[in-house]
Amino acid sequence: METRRTFIQKGLLGMTVAAMAGTAQGMTQVGLRKQKEDKFQLGIAGYSFVKFGLDESLAMMKRMGVRYLCIKDFHLPFKSTPAEITAFHEKLAASGVTGYAVGPIYMTKSRADIDNAFEYAKRVGVKLIVGIPNKDDLAYISDKTKAYDIRYAIHNHGPEDKLYPNATSIYELVKGLDPRMGLCFDMGHNMRDGQDPIKDLERYHKRIFDIHLKNVTAAAREGKTCELGRGVIDIPKFVKMLRKVGYDGKCSLEFEKDMSDPLAGLAESAGYFKGVQDASA
């Protein structure tokens, strides 16, 4: 027989459970809402999958819930036919993935490499090339961006890079060129060169078209890629700056810690980034 006391206890328990469920649901909705309100999207830099075929790479992306891919030529060769390009995009779509850019592509041998890269991007159907060109060819590339209406983002590679070690070295070269000339901002390499990736994001955001999202173990030449939440870059502050400047491109994880087995590190980094989005105002 149910006494008045047990009746009240059950009622209070039910109210508590309902309140907890409502709070959890509310927190989930707030988190999802914050991610939806962000103008930037999480992606993967194709180089992270350099040792894997397309099917394996897409399977990893599906497990992580990441839907944007910067396309590398080892997944879609430069000489791909229209039929092969169509089949490639269909395979991506079947996994819920969109190819948003091509590269990085090295273009330091001849201007023919530049011409081929723009034709490749046009055939693939993307509006962004990530490239590493010679400085002497920047005006030529600027003319190409106008002719093709395709943006060109130069990638910085840290202190070992004699051409483009950091964001400033690129910005100073492109600031007077066509506005479709800009940066693929590798924040990790920028930090390894002794720069401040958060301040540089604020300084150069109007010319940053793509971001290679990573953390590093030290703000020095010997710094190595590590999982996003384990390095010296303050990722929550970086996300706040993304929002402050209204960045609306991709933040693509590039994980070079273990190229033979990248899934665990990529998944941890993707989860951390989404958690920071949810937790930060």
Protein Blocks (a to p, Z undefined) as FASTA:
>chain_A
ZZfklmmmmmmmmmmmmmmmmmmmmmmmmmmmmmmmpmbdcdddfklmmmbcfklmmmmm
mmnopabdcddfklmcfklcfklmmmmmmmmmmnopacfbgcddddfkbmklmmmmmmmm
mmnopabdcddddfklmmmmmmmmmmnopacddddebjklmklmbfklmmmmmmmmcfkb
ccdddfklmmmnopafklmmmmmmmmmcbdcddddfbdcfklccddfklmmbdfklmmmm
mmmnopabdcddddfkbmmlmmlmmmmmmmmmmmmmmmpZZ
